[in-house]
Amino acid sequence: MKTLGLIGGMSWESTAIYYRLLNEIVRERLGGLHSAKLLLWSFDFAEIAERQHKGDWQGAGVLLIEAARKLEAGGAEGLLVCTNTMHKLADQVQVAVSIPLIHIADATAVAVKGVGVARPALLATRFTMEEDFYKGRLADKYDLQPVVPDQAGRDMVHRVIYDELCQGIVSAPSKSAYIDEVARLRRDENIDSVIMGCTEITMLIGQADFDIPVFDTTRIHAEAAVAFMLP
């Protein structure tokens, strides 16, 4: 089994889900007392979120690269950035280390293509929904047609992530708002699936809430990581 380095804490709520999933999937594969060989670097998310909202991506990149290098020095043979948004910096992190980074958008795109859909709604942070580092990768590399909410929808989705989910708050009104937003996108934008493009969204909604395919990027990323660890 390869040792995996996790860059987490963004937020720790979803990093805890990653930790559980990685260990559960390894146990499913190997049985008995087996668990995942992991190294974890966990940020104080307030320091990262402040840089995100100030647009200081260079400063955030310095922090992620430092974490990646320390994980590699500690014996990690592959890297997982446990967040969709910070994959904005994935290419910078990858060139700074000699071990492979398992990209969450690539793993998600493979899952979407495997089901045969092509026009997923992308629910995520404002950065992921509005910038091109994620949508563009899905479109250019995998020929998908991701759709994001309108301005009001993006504001709502982003607010729930930072003000609620990242702080461990899961509310029925926010769940209803997300479900309603997907319904609107089905009606107005002809989406055929949903990408939960923020690793905390799995706390709020899931496949059971919809009759179209839903892609949980946290689980998909964890499954891709275990495939790397246990080829």
N, C-alpha and C positions, 0 to 999 in steps of 0.2 A: 504494500500500500504506500502510495506517495504521501508526503506531508504537504498539507495545504495551508497557505497563509491567508488569513482573513483580515481585510481592512474594514473595520466595522465601527459601530458607535454612531451611525448616521442614518437613523437613530438607533439606540440600543434596543428599542422595542422590536425592530425587524431583525437586528443582529441575533437576538435571542431565538427568533424563529429559524434563522439560518442554522444556528448551532444545533437546535433540536432536529431539524430536517436532515442535516448532513449525517448526524449520528443514527437517526432512524433508518435512512436509506442504506448506509453501510451495514447496519445490523440485518436489514432485509436481504442484502446481497450475500453476507457472509455467515449470518446466524450467530447463535450463542452469545458470548460476551463481547463480540467485536464492536468496536466503535471507531469513529473517524480520528485520524491523526491530524491535529489542527494546531496552528499557532494563531493567536488573535491579537491584533493591535486595535484597541478601541478608543476612538477619539472622544473628547468632550464636545458633543455636537454643537453646543452654543458657539464655540470658536469657528466651526465650519459654517454654520448657518449665517453667522454675521458676515463672513466673507462672501457667501453666496449672494446675499441680499444687497451688499455693497458693490457687487460686480468684481470683487477682488479674486478672480479665478487664478491669477498668477500666484497669489499668496496661498490659496487653497492647494494649488498644485505642488508647491514646495513642501507642504505638510504631507500630502499623499505620497510623494516620491520618497521622503524621509522614512515614512512608515514602510513602504514597499522594500526599500533597501535594508531596513532593519529586519524585516521578516525573512528576506533572502539570506541575510547573514546568519539568522537564527536557524536556518535549515529548511525553510520552505522551498518546495520544488515547483509550486504553482501558486498563482495569486487569484483571489476573489475580492473584488471591490463590492461590498455588500450594500449597494444602493444603485438605483438607476441613474439618478441625477449626476452623481460624481463620475459617471462614465464620460461626461464631457471632457474629462482629463485622462481618459484611459490610454490614449496613444502616448501622451507624455510619460505616464507611469511605465508603460511597456518599454519604451526606449531607454529608461533609466535602470532597468534590471535585465538580467540574462535569463530569467525564468518566465514561462508563459503566463499571460493574464487571460483568464477565461471571460470573454465579453458577454455581458448579460443580453445585449441586443441581438447578438448572433444566435445565442441559444434560443431566445424567444422567437426570432424569425424562423428558425428551423422548425420549431413547434407549430407555428402558424401555418407554414407551408405544408407541413405534414398532414394537417387537417383539411387542406384544400380551400381555405378561405383567403381573401386577399385585401379586404377593406376593413381593417379593425379600427374601432375607436381606441384612442390612446388617452387613458386617464393617468395623470402624473402631476409632478410639480410644474409650476409655471415655466421653469427653466427647460424642462424636458419637452413640454408641450409646445413652447413658442420658439425654441431654438432648433437648429437643424442637425445637431450632432447625433441624435437618436432617430428622428423621423427620416432624415436623409440617408442614414445607414440602412434602414428598413427598405426605403424606396430604391436607392441606387444599387445596393448589393443583392437585394432579394426580390425586387420588383413588386413590393407591396405598396398599398395605398393607404397609409395611416391617416385617420381623421381625428381632429381635436375639437373640443367644444368651442363655442363662441366665447367672447370676452367674459360675459357674465358666468358662463359655465366654468371657464378656466379659473376665474377668481374663486368660485365656490370650491372647486376640487382642490386647489392649492391651499386655501384657508383651512379646510378640514384636515389636510395632511399635517400642516405645521402647528395649528392651534389645538388639534385634538389627537390624532393618531400618534404623532411623535411624542405626545405627552401621556400616552396610554389611555386616552379617552375614546370610547367607542359608543356612539349615540344613535338611537333609532332615527331621529330626524335627519341626520347626515346620511345614514344608510338609504333612507327614502329619497333624499336629494340626489344621490349617486344613481340610484335605480331610475329615477325620473329623467336624469340627464341622458342615460343610455337609451331610454325610450324615445326621447326627443331626437337623438342622433340617428336612431333607426328610422324614424318617420321622415326627418328632413335631409339626412345625409346618406341614407341607404347603407349603413354599416352592416357587416355580416358577422362581427365578432367583437370581443373586447380584450384589450391588453391592459392588465392592471400594472401600469408602468411606473409604479412607485412601490417599494418593497413593503410599506406599511399598509397598503390598501387591502391586502389579504386579511387584515384584522376586521375589515368592515363588510366586504362583499365577497361573493365567490360564485362558482358555477351553479350552485343551487338557487341562486336568485334570478337566473336568466335561462332562456331556451335557445340561446345561440352560444357558440363556443367562447369560453372565458379563459384567458391565459394568465396564470399566476406566475409572475416573473420571479418571485422569490423561490418557489418550488422548482421552476424550470432551471434556474441558475444553480440551485443546489444539486439537481439531478445531473446537470452537465459537469459539475465539479466532481461528483462521485464517479462519473464515467471516466474522468481524467485520472482520478486517484486509483481506480480499480479497472484498468483497461481489460 
